[in-house]
Amino acid sequence: MAYIERYGHGGDLLTARQLFLMDSKQLLDFSANINPLGPPPRLIELLKEQVETIVHYPDPAHRILKQELAKKHSVLPEQILIGNGAAECISLVILGLQPQTAGVIYPCFSEYEQLAAAYGAKIKPCYGKLENDFKPNRSDLLQLIAETDLVFVGHPNNPTGVLYSREELIEMAEQAQKTNTYLVIDEAFIDFLPNPKQTSLLKELDRFKQVILLRSMTKFYAIPGLRLGYALAHPGLIAKLQAKQVTWSVNQMALIAGEAALNEKEHEEKTIVLVQEQRNNVKRSIEENLGWRVFPGQANFLLVRITDKMTAAELQWSMGQKGILIRSCAMYPGLTKQDFRIAIRTEKENQCLIQALIEVYIKNETW
Ligand SMILES: Cc1ncc(COP(=O)(O)O)c(C=O)c1O
């Protein structure tokens, strides 16, 4: 049972408005994991200035953004595919590589399974281990790679926050190479991590020709409504993905936003510092005030297991009455009806969240 995830995801403000009879300005959204500082300050201004360029088609080859991203990541432009969000890249990976079997590690982002199944792949699951904060066993993971044509790995994983070490990533890639399996590492949230924690196979793409990295620009730059993401891989793989893409699927305003966002270093650094600090505060505060288990997330969200007195759906409903949206995780395979996820927002907003959780759960105010 969940209220606002009618279409499978958090951040559905229309559903929330209808359920809780509030307008968007009254809602504080912890159900989608978006940069709490919003887009870089100059970005909105620039989009307003450039809005008249929508009378032209966008560049079908995304040349400028590809060049900028190639510079940023020290790769060739041919190693990059720009997509209408990382979600489109997931779809193109499946369409372009045509796996017959796709491996997923539950609990994980639902689109891996949904798109792979929709395009005809058979899903093969493995489960993260509760006693290891949902990291899968090494042997299960290596076996999954051996037994499938393509495996999705969230890094950091949504909703658990599981992150892999460099050695673990290399071992997965070596296994993928050996067993001729595509390894899709979804790094949609990696930008929120401080640099030393951003373990990635980015520098290893020439060596591992089966590896595809996915990045999202919608979360870190707070433009989910505009849609922008990209994939990084060997040029041969990128060409296969690109062959399945609808021309102009990435719109002009998204390309402009992407090019501008990459020059906003100060905003990036401020975001990373805020998220790290606030995540620790929110985790401690929930543990101390409510006594719930908070899993050790690494990105801009936390997975929480509420004690038996109440389900996550009941909590979501009561919090919604107060204008605060949280993400029930009951529908994730591998999780329970006691699990929910919250985004990390600004200090003041996080305090509102904690206060409301205490009112609902300890003081029984609204249920
Ligand atoms: C793990 C993960 N990957 C990819 C996506 C899709 O991101 P985008 O908005 O760039 O399509 C999401 C969105 O929630 C996500 O959680």
The ligand as an SDF file (V2000), in Angstrom:
LIG
                    3D

 16 16  0  0  0  0  0  0  0  0999 V2000
   19.0520    5.1750   -9.7320 C   0  0  0  0  0  0  0  0  0  0  0  0
   18.3940    6.0370  -10.7480 C   0  0  0  0  0  0  0  0  0  0  0  0
   18.8340    5.9940  -12.0100 N   0  0  0  0  0  0  0  0  0  0  0  0
   18.2790    6.7380  -12.9710 C   0  0  0  0  0  0  0  0  0  0  0  0
   17.2180    7.5770  -12.6980 C   0  0  0  0  0  0  0  0  0  0  0  0
   16.6160    8.3890  -13.7920 C   0  0  0  0  0  0  0  0  0  0  0  0
   17.1350    9.6910  -13.7290 O   0  0  0  0  0  0  0  0  0  0  0  0
   16.7600   10.7940  -14.7830 P   0  0  0  0  0  0  0  0  0  0  0  0
   15.8910   11.7770  -14.0980 O   0  0  0  0  0  0  0  0  0  0  0  0
   18.0930   11.3840  -15.1970 O   0  0  0  0  0  0  0  0  0  0  0  0
   16.0930   10.1320  -15.9110 O   0  0  0  0  0  0  0  0  0  0  0  0
   16.7200    7.6530  -11.4060 C   0  0  0  0  0  0  0  0  0  0  0  0
   15.5850    8.5220  -11.0820 C   0  0  0  0  0  0  0  0  0  0  0  0
   15.0630    8.5380  -10.0070 O   0  0  0  0  0  0  0  0  0  0  0  0
   17.3230    6.8610  -10.4010 C   0  0  0  0  0  0  0  0  0  0  0  0
   16.8830    6.8860   -9.1440 O   0  0  0  0  0  0  0  0  0  0  0  0
  1  2  1  0
  2  3  1  0
  2 15  2  0
  3  4  2  0
  4  5  1  0
  5  6  1  0
  5 12  2  0
  6  7  1  0
  7  8  1  0
  8  9  2  0
  8 10  1  0
  8 11  1  0
 12 13  1  0
 12 15  1  0
 13 14  2  0
 15 16  1  0
M  END
$$$$
